Amino acid sequence: MRVPSSLMPLMDQGVIEEVIRPVQSGKEAEVFLVISRGERCIAKVYKDTQSRSFKHRSQYTEGRQTRNTRDQRAMSRRTRYGRGEEEQAWRSKEVDVLERLQNTDVPVPRLYDFIDGVLVMEMIVDENGEPAPRLADVNLHPDEARELFFMLLHGVKCMLCVGVVHGDLSDFNVLLTARGPVIIDFPQAVDPAHNRNARQLLIRDVRNLTSFLARFVPNLRRTKYGEEMWELYERGELTPDTRLTGKVKRKSGAVDLDSLMAEIASANEEDKKRREALGLPPRRPARAPRIREEEPEAEPESEGGKSKRRGRRRSGGGQQRSQQGGQQRSQQRGPQKAAGGQQGGAQSSGEGAAAKKRRRRRRRRPSSKPRGGGE
């Protein structure tokens, strides 16, 4: 097959010996089956920003830091150089996550090389040696689906223990092998210690797996493993061996207003620093809330109050009579207005006929300008 231009530098360096065929094209990268080191591997070529269809990228890149402060400032200000560095950081994020997860219980592919934005890694195969199918393409028995769910849940738990939230985990990012499931695609992974969207992304990851496997095991729909996992992580009680129940106790009690106001002030200060770094003007201060005055209690009714009510009812009857009288007067004036309208219409029609005569006379007058091109 024709070798893609993005893989030519790796073939010139001898990293890739042969490109067999394309495997799949996703929303953020293209995957090719290649020969490297004498065995079949996967080469993942990331798409450009214009060609990528990954939405809401900002919620994944929040909190990502670089060692070079100059690069960090450029990325914060969204300069041309900063956008290029941000694109390189997006591509190398998957490499960093895979290296972190290699020696854990999380089933991920082995990493071989990362050169010129191309990731070369292990090819996940099925029992026949062919590329493994996705979880979305497999029909499961209820017992197999239940076992598979808890294996994936254990992988998500182990990732959270080492500070990784996948962020886009679903049945399309899980491959099935003879040994069990393998989780792939990590460029959008986030660090829960630096990203405020980590809780939302974790719960969504678990919910995606639950909703798909609940087709085969319906009672999984009532579980809340994502919420339970995050609460244990916040309290520092989550470990790879923690046993989850899928239940969350609802918090009941008074709200700590002091801590809430402190959190709001901290968020406002962080937003102020961010806007200063981007060269943006400060936000307009919020208006102070208005406190409604309490209405006085109603006094008990007296004889005078009853007489006032009667007076209001009488005045209401007088209003109705005055409205009826006004309608009668308007009906009497109607014919007079109609007669006046007919006269005005006759006058306007007469004026229209005179205007037509004037236009006809103008057309009949000979033009003083010579016609044609003659002198």
KOLDRENPA-373633 format. One record per residue (C-alpha): x, y, z; residue in one letter. Coordinates in steps of 0.5 Angstrom, whole numbers, plus 2048, in hexadecimal, padded with zeros to 3 digits. Example, Ala and Ser with C-alpha at 12.3 -4.5 7.8 and 13.67 -1.06 7.14 Angstrom:
2
<node u="819" v="7F7" w="810" res="A"/>
<node u="81B" v="7FE" w="80E" res="S"/>
REM end
This chain:
375
<node u="800" v="800" w="800" res="M"/>
<node u="802" v="807" w="7FF" res="R"/>
<node u="806" v="809" w="805" res="V"/>
<node u="803" v="810" w="809" res="P"/>
<node u="807" v="816" w="809" res="S"/>
<node u="807" v="816" w="811" res="S"/>
<node u="80A" v="80F" w="811" res="L"/>
<node u="810" v="810" w="80C" res="M"/>
<node u="815" v="813" w="811" res="P"/>
<node u="814" v="80D" w="815" res="L"/>
<node u="815" v="808" w="80F" res="M"/>
<node u="81C" v="80C" w="80E" res="D"/>
<node u="81E" v="80B" w="815" res="Q"/>
<node u="81D" v="804" w="815" res="G"/>
<node u="818" v="804" w="81A" res="V"/>
<node u="812" v="802" w="816" res="I"/>
<node u="814" v="7FC" w="810" res="E"/>
<node u="80D" v="7FC" w="80D" res="E"/>
<node u="806" v="7FF" w="80D" res="V"/>
<node u="801" v="7F9" w="80C" res="I"/>
<node u="7FB" v="7FD" w="80C" res="R"/>
<node u="7F6" v="802" w="810" res="P"/>
<node u="7F3" v="7FF" w="816" res="V"/>
<node u="7EE" v="805" w="818" res="Q"/>
<node u="7ED" v="80C" w="817" res="S"/>
<node u="7EA" v="80F" w="81E" res="G"/>
<node u="7E8" v="817" w="820" res="K"/>
<node u="7EF" v="818" w="822" res="E"/>
<node u="7F4" v="813" w="81E" res="A"/>
<node u="7F5" v="80E" w="819" res="E"/>
<node u="7F8" v="807" w="81A" res="V"/>
<node u="7FC" v="803" w="816" res="F"/>
<node u="7FE" v="7FC" w="816" res="L"/>
<node u="806" v="7FC" w="815" res="V"/>
<node u="80C" v="7F7" w="816" res="I"/>
<node u="811" v="7FA" w="81B" res="S"/>
<node u="817" v="7F6" w="81E" res="R"/>
<node u="814" v="7F0" w="81A" res="G"/>
<node u="80D" v="7EF" w="81D" res="E"/>
<node u="807" v="7F3" w="81C" res="R"/>
<node u="805" v="7F9" w="81F" res="C"/>
<node u="801" v="7FF" w="81F" res="I"/>
<node u="803" v="806" w="81D" res="A"/>
<node u="7FE" v="80B" w="820" res="K"/>
<node u="7FF" v="812" w="81C" res="V"/>
<node u="7FB" v="818" w="81F" res="Y"/>
<node u="7F7" v="81C" w="81B" res="K"/>
<node u="7F8" v="824" w="81A" res="D"/>
<node u="7F4" v="829" w="81E" res="T"/>
<node u="7F0" v="82A" w="818" res="Q"/>
<node u="7EE" v="823" w="816" res="S"/>
<node u="7ED" v="821" w="81D" res="R"/>
<node u="7E5" v="821" w="820" res="S"/>
<node u="7E7" v="820" w="827" res="F"/>
<node u="7E2" v="825" w="82B" res="K"/>
<node u="7E3" v="829" w="831" res="H"/>
<node u="7EA" v="828" w="831" res="R"/>
<node u="7EB" v="82E" w="836" res="S"/>
<node u="7E8" v="829" w="83C" res="Q"/>
<node u="7ED" v="824" w="83B" res="Y"/>
<node u="7F3" v="829" w="83A" res="T"/>
<node u="7F2" v="82D" w="841" res="E"/>
<node u="7F7" v="82C" w="846" res="G"/>
<node u="7FD" v="829" w="841" res="R"/>
<node u="804" v="82C" w="843" res="Q"/>
<node u="80A" v="82C" w="83F" res="T"/>
<node u="811" v="82D" w="842" res="R"/>
<node u="813" v="833" w="83E" res="N"/>
<node u="810" v="839" w="840" res="T"/>
<node u="810" v="83D" w="83A" res="R"/>
<node u="80C" v="837" w="836" res="D"/>
<node u="807" v="837" w="83C" res="Q"/>
<node u="806" v="83F" w="83B" res="R"/>
<node u="806" v="83E" w="833" res="A"/>
<node u="800" v="839" w="834" res="M"/>
<node u="7FC" v="83D" w="839" res="S"/>
<node u="7FC" v="843" w="834" res="R"/>
<node u="7FA" v="83E" w="82E" res="R"/>
<node u="800" v="841" w="82A" res="T"/>
<node u="802" v="83E" w="823" res="R"/>
<node u="808" v="83B" w="827" res="Y"/>
<node u="804" v="839" w="82D" res="G"/>
<node u="7FF" v="835" w="828" res="R"/>
<node u="804" v="831" w="825" res="G"/>
<node u="807" v="82F" w="82C" res="E"/>
<node u="800" v="82E" w="82F" res="E"/>
<node u="7FF" v="829" w="829" res="E"/>
<node u="806" v="825" w="82A" res="Q"/>
<node u="803" v="825" w="831" res="A"/>
<node u="7FD" v="822" w="82F" res="W"/>
<node u="800" v="81C" w="82B" res="R"/>
<node u="805" v="81B" w="830" res="S"/>
<node u="800" v="81A" w="836" res="K"/>
<node u="7FE" v="813" w="834" res="E"/>
<node u="806" v="811" w="834" res="V"/>
<node u="806" v="814" w="83B" res="D"/>
<node u="800" v="810" w="83E" res="V"/>
<node u="802" v="809" w="83A" res="L"/>
<node u="809" v="80A" w="83E" res="E"/>
<node u="806" v="80B" w="844" res="R"/>
<node u="801" v="805" w="844" res="L"/>
<node u="806" v="800" w="841" res="Q"/>
<node u="807" v="7FD" w="848" res="N"/>
<node u="800" v="7FD" w="84B" res="T"/>
<node u="7FA" v="7F9" w="84B" res="D"/>
<node u="7F7" v="7FD" w="845" res="V"/>
<node u="7F7" v="7F9" w="83E" res="P"/>
<node u="7FA" v="7FE" w="839" res="V"/>
<node u="7FE" v="7FC" w="833" res="P"/>
<node u="806" v="7FC" w="833" res="R"/>
<node u="80A" v="803" w="831" res="L"/>
<node u="80F" v="802" w="82C" res="Y"/>
<node u="811" v="809" w="829" res="D"/>
<node u="80F" v="810" w="828" res="F"/>
<node u="812" v="813" w="822" res="I"/>
<node u="810" v="81A" w="81F" res="D"/>
<node u="809" v="819" w="822" res="G"/>
<node u="808" v="812" w="820" res="V"/>
<node u="806" v="80D" w="825" res="L"/>
<node u="809" v="806" w="824" res="V"/>
<node u="806" v="801" w="829" res="M"/>
<node u="804" v="7F9" w="82A" res="E"/>
<node u="7FE" v="7F7" w="825" res="M"/>
<node u="7F9" v="7F4" w="82A" res="I"/>
<node u="7F6" v="7ED" w="827" res="V"/>
<node u="7F1" v="7E8" w="828" res="D"/>
<node u="7F1" v="7E1" w="829" res="E"/>
<node u="7F2" v="7E0" w="821" res="N"/>
<node u="7F8" v="7E5" w="821" res="G"/>
<node u="7F4" v="7EA" w="81D" res="E"/>
<node u="7F3" v="7F1" w="820" res="P"/>
<node u="7EE" v="7F1" w="826" res="A"/>
<node u="7E7" v="7F3" w="825" res="P"/>
<node u="7E4" v="7F9" w="829" res="R"/>
<node u="7DF" v="7F8" w="82F" res="L"/>
<node u="7DA" v="7FB" w="82A" res="A"/>
<node u="7DA" v="7F6" w="825" res="D"/>
<node u="7D9" v="7F0" w="82A" res="V"/>
<node u="7D3" v="7EC" w="82C" res="N"/>
<node u="7D4" v="7EA" w="833" res="L"/>
<node u="7D1" v="7E5" w="838" res="H"/>
<node u="7CE" v="7E8" w="83E" res="P"/>
<node u="7D4" v="7E4" w="843" res="D"/>
<node u="7D9" v="7E7" w="83E" res="E"/>
<node u="7D7" v="7EE" w="83E" res="A"/>
<node u="7D6" v="7EE" w="846" res="R"/>
<node u="7DE" v="7EB" w="846" res="E"/>
<node u="7E0" v="7F0" w="841" res="L"/>
<node u="7DD" v="7F6" w="844" res="F"/>
<node u="7E0" v="7F5" w="84B" res="F"/>
<node u="7E7" v="7F4" w="847" res="M"/>
<node u="7E6" v="7FA" w="844" res="L"/>
<node u="7E4" v="7FE" w="84A" res="L"/>
<node u="7EA" v="7FB" w="84E" res="H"/>
<node u="7EE" v="7FE" w="848" res="G"/>
<node u="7EB" v="805" w="849" res="V"/>
<node u="7EC" v="805" w="851" res="K"/>
<node u="7F3" v="803" w="850" res="C"/>
<node u="7F4" v="809" w="84B" res="M"/>
<node u="7F1" v="80E" w="850" res="L"/>
<node u="7F6" v="80B" w="855" res="C"/>
<node u="7FC" v="80D" w="851" res="V"/>
<node u="7F9" v="814" w="84F" res="G"/>
<node u="7F6" v="812" w="848" res="V"/>
<node u="7EE" v="813" w="846" res="V"/>
<node u="7ED" v="811" w="83F" res="H"/>
<node u="7E8" v="816" w="83D" res="G"/>
<node u="7E5" v="813" w="837" res="D"/>
<node u="7E4" v="80B" w="839" res="L"/>
<node u="7DF" v="808" w="835" res="S"/>
<node u="7DE" v="801" w="832" res="D"/>
<node u="7E1" v="804" w="82C" res="F"/>
<node u="7E8" v="805" w="830" res="N"/>
<node u="7E8" v="7FE" w="832" res="V"/>
<node u="7EB" v="7F8" w="82F" res="L"/>
<node u="7E9" v="7F1" w="830" res="L"/>
<node u="7EF" v="7EB" w="830" res="T"/>
<node u="7EF" v="7E4" w="833" res="A"/>
<node u="7F2" v="7E7" w="839" res="R"/>
<node u="7ED" v="7EC" w="83B" res="G"/>
<node u="7EC" v="7F3" w="839" res="P"/>
<node u="7F1" v="7F8" w="837" res="V"/>
<node u="7F0" v="800" w="837" res="I"/>
<node u="7F2" v="804" w="832" res="I"/>
<node u="7F3" v="80C" w="830" res="D"/>
<node u="7F5" v="810" w="835" res="F"/>
<node u="7F7" v="817" w="832" res="P"/>
<node u="7F1" v="81B" w="836" res="Q"/>
<node u="7F3" v="817" w="83C" res="A"/>
<node u="7F3" v="81C" w="842" res="V"/>
<node u="7F6" v="81D" w="849" res="D"/>
<node u="7F1" v="81D" w="84F" res="P"/>
<node u="7F5" v="821" w="853" res="A"/>
<node u="7F6" v="827" w="84E" res="H"/>
<node u="7EF" v="827" w="84A" res="N"/>
<node u="7E9" v="829" w="84D" res="R"/>
<node u="7E5" v="825" w="848" res="N"/>
<node u="7E8" v="81E" w="84A" res="A"/>
<node u="7E2" v="81C" w="84E" res="R"/>
<node u="7DD" v="81D" w="849" res="Q"/>
<node u="7E2" v="81A" w="844" res="L"/>
<node u="7E3" v="814" w="848" res="L"/>
<node u="7DB" v="813" w="84A" res="I"/>
<node u="7DA" v="813" w="842" res="R"/>
<node u="7DF" v="80E" w="841" res="D"/>
<node u="7DC" v="809" w="846" res="V"/>
<node u="7D5" v="80B" w="843" res="R"/>
<node u="7D7" v="80A" w="83C" res="N"/>
<node u="7D9" v="803" w="83E" res="L"/>
<node u="7D3" v="801" w="842" res="T"/>
<node u="7CE" v="804" w="83D" res="S"/>
<node u="7D1" v="7FF" w="838" res="F"/>
<node u="7D2" v="7F9" w="83C" res="L"/>
<node u="7CB" v="7FA" w="83F" res="A"/>
<node u="7C8" v="7F7" w="839" res="R"/>
<node u="7CA" v="7F0" w="83B" res="F"/>
<node u="7CA" v="7F1" w="842" res="V"/>
<node u="7C4" v="7F6" w="844" res="P"/>
<node u="7C5" v="7F7" w="84B" res="N"/>
<node u="7CC" v="7FB" w="84A" res="L"/>
<node u="7C8" v="801" w="848" res="R"/>
<node u="7C6" v="802" w="850" res="R"/>
<node u="7CD" v="802" w="852" res="T"/>
<node u="7D2" v="809" w="853" res="K"/>
<node u="7D9" v="806" w="853" res="Y"/>
<node u="7DB" v="80D" w="850" res="G"/>
<node u="7D9" v="811" w="856" res="E"/>
<node u="7DB" v="80C" w="85B" res="E"/>
<node u="7E2" v="80C" w="858" res="M"/>
<node u="7E3" v="813" w="858" res="W"/>
<node u="7E1" v="814" w="85F" res="E"/>
<node u="7E6" v="80F" w="862" res="L"/>
<node u="7EB" v="812" w="85D" res="Y"/>
<node u="7E9" v="819" w="860" res="E"/>
<node u="7EA" v="816" w="867" res="R"/>
<node u="7F1" v="813" w="866" res="G"/>
<node u="7EE" v="80C" w="867" res="E"/>
<node u="7EE" v="809" w="860" res="L"/>
<node u="7F3" v="804" w="85E" res="T"/>
<node u="7F3" v="7FE" w="859" res="P"/>
<node u="7F1" v="7F9" w="85E" res="D"/>
<node u="7EB" v="7FD" w="860" res="T"/>
<node u="7E4" v="7FA" w="860" res="R"/>
<node u="7DF" v="7FE" w="85D" res="L"/>
<node u="7D7" v="7FD" w="85E" res="T"/>
<node u="7D4" v="801" w="859" res="G"/>
<node u="7D0" v="805" w="85E" res="K"/>
<node u="7D1" v="80C" w="860" res="V"/>
<node u="7CE" v="80F" w="867" res="K"/>
<node u="7CB" v="816" w="866" res="R"/>
<node u="7CE" v="81C" w="86A" res="K"/>
<node u="7C9" v="81F" w="86F" res="S"/>
<node u="7CB" v="825" w="873" res="G"/>
<node u="7CC" v="82C" w="874" res="A"/>
<node u="7D0" v="82F" w="86E" res="V"/>
<node u="7D7" v="832" w="870" res="D"/>
<node u="7D6" v="839" w="86D" res="L"/>
<node u="7DD" v="83C" w="870" res="D"/>
<node u="7E0" v="836" w="86B" res="S"/>
<node u="7DB" v="837" w="866" res="L"/>
<node u="7DD" v="83F" w="866" res="M"/>
<node u="7E4" v="83D" w="866" res="A"/>
<node u="7E4" v="839" w="860" res="E"/>
<node u="7E0" v="83E" w="85C" res="I"/>
<node u="7E6" v="843" w="85E" res="A"/>
<node u="7EB" v="83E" w="85C" res="S"/>
<node u="7E8" v="83D" w="855" res="A"/>
<node u="7E7" v="845" w="854" res="N"/>
<node u="7EE" v="846" w="856" res="E"/>
<node u="7F0" v="840" w="851" res="E"/>
<node u="7EC" v="843" w="84B" res="D"/>
<node u="7EF" v="84A" w="84C" res="K"/>
<node u="7F6" v="847" w="84C" res="K"/>
<node u="7F4" v="844" w="846" res="R"/>
<node u="7F1" v="84A" w="842" res="R"/>
<node u="7F7" v="84E" w="844" res="E"/>
<node u="7FC" v="849" w="841" res="A"/>
<node u="7F8" v="849" w="83B" res="L"/>
<node u="7F8" v="851" w="83B" res="G"/>
<node u="7F0" v="851" w="83B" res="L"/>
<node u="7EC" v="856" w="83F" res="P"/>
<node u="7EA" v="854" w="846" res="P"/>
<node u="7E2" v="852" w="847" res="R"/>
<node u="7DD" v="857" w="849" res="R"/>
<node u="7DB" v="856" w="850" res="P"/>
<node u="7D5" v="853" w="852" res="A"/>
<node u="7CF" v="857" w="854" res="R"/>
<node u="7CE" v="856" w="85C" res="A"/>
<node u="7C7" v="852" w="85D" res="P"/>
<node u="7C1" v="856" w="85F" res="R"/>
<node u="7BE" v="854" w="866" res="I"/>
<node u="7B6" v="854" w="866" res="R"/>
<node u="7B3" v="857" w="86B" res="E"/>
<node u="7AE" v="853" w="86F" res="E"/>
<node u="7A7" v="854" w="86E" res="E"/>
<node u="7A3" v="856" w="874" res="P"/>
<node u="79E" v="851" w="877" res="E"/>
<node u="797" v="852" w="875" res="A"/>
<node u="793" v="855" w="87A" res="E"/>
<node u="78C" v="852" w="87C" res="P"/>
<node u="786" v="855" w="878" res="E"/>
<node u="781" v="85A" w="87C" res="S"/>
<node u="77B" v="85D" w="87A" res="E"/>
<node u="77E" v="862" w="876" res="G"/>
<node u="782" v="85D" w="872" res="G"/>
<node u="77C" v="85A" w="870" res="K"/>
<node u="779" v="861" w="86E" res="S"/>
<node u="77F" v="862" w="86A" res="K"/>
<node u="77E" v="85B" w="866" res="R"/>
<node u="777" v="85D" w="864" res="R"/>
<node u="779" v="864" w="862" res="G"/>
<node u="77E" v="861" w="85D" res="R"/>
<node u="779" v="85C" w="85B" res="R"/>
<node u="774" v="862" w="859" res="R"/>
<node u="77A" v="866" w="856" res="S"/>
<node u="77B" v="860" w="852" res="G"/>
<node u="774" v="860" w="84F" res="G"/>
<node u="774" v="867" w="84E" res="G"/>
<node u="77A" v="865" w="849" res="Q"/>
<node u="777" v="860" w="845" res="Q"/>
<node u="771" v="865" w="844" res="R"/>
<node u="776" v="86A" w="842" res="S"/>
<node u="779" v="865" w="83D" res="Q"/>
<node u="772" v="863" w="83A" res="Q"/>
<node u="771" v="86B" w="839" res="G"/>
<node u="777" v="86C" w="835" res="G"/>
<node u="776" v="866" w="831" res="Q"/>
<node u="76F" v="869" w="82F" res="Q"/>
<node u="772" v="870" w="82D" res="R"/>
<node u="777" v="86C" w="829" res="S"/>
<node u="772" v="869" w="825" res="Q"/>
<node u="76F" v="86F" w="824" res="Q"/>
<node u="775" v="872" w="821" res="R"/>
<node u="776" v="86C" w="81D" res="G"/>
<node u="772" v="86F" w="817" res="P"/>
<node u="775" v="876" w="817" res="Q"/>
<node u="77C" v="873" w="816" res="K"/>
<node u="77A" v="86F" w="811" res="A"/>
<node u="777" v="874" w="80D" res="A"/>
<node u="77D" v="879" w="80E" res="G"/>
<node u="781" v="873" w="80C" res="G"/>
<node u="77D" v="872" w="805" res="Q"/>
<node u="77E" v="87A" w="804" res="Q"/>
<node u="786" v="879" w="805" res="G"/>
<node u="786" v="873" w="800" res="G"/>
<node u="782" v="877" w="7FB" res="A"/>
<node u="787" v="87D" w="7FC" res="Q"/>
<node u="78D" v="878" w="7FB" res="S"/>
<node u="78B" v="874" w="7F5" res="S"/>
<node u="78A" v="87B" w="7F2" res="G"/>
<node u="791" v="87D" w="7F4" res="E"/>
<node u="793" v="876" w="7F1" res="G"/>
<node u="790" v="877" w="7EA" res="A"/>
<node u="793" v="87E" w="7E9" res="A"/>
<node u="79A" v="87B" w="7EB" res="A"/>
<node u="799" v="876" w="7E5" res="K"/>
<node u="797" v="87C" w="7E0" res="K"/>
<node u="79E" v="880" w="7E2" res="R"/>
<node u="7A2" v="879" w="7E1" res="R"/>
<node u="79F" v="878" w="7DA" res="R"/>
<node u="7A0" v="87F" w="7D8" res="R"/>
<node u="7A7" v="87F" w="7DA" res="R"/>
<node u="7A8" v="878" w="7D6" res="R"/>
<node u="7A5" v="87C" w="7D0" res="R"/>
<node u="7AA" v="882" w="7D0" res="R"/>
<node u="7B0" v="881" w="7CB" res="P"/>
<node u="7B6" v="880" w="7CE" res="S"/>
<node u="7BB" v="886" w="7CD" res="S"/>
<node u="7C1" v="881" w="7CD" res="K"/>
<node u="7C4" v="87E" w="7C6" res="P"/>
<node u="7C2" v="876" w="7C5" res="R"/>
<node u="7C8" v="871" w="7C3" res="G"/>
<node u="7CF" v="873" w="7C2" res="G"/>
<node u="7CF" v="878" w="7BC" res="G"/>
<node u="7D1" v="87F" w="7BD" res="E"/>
REM end
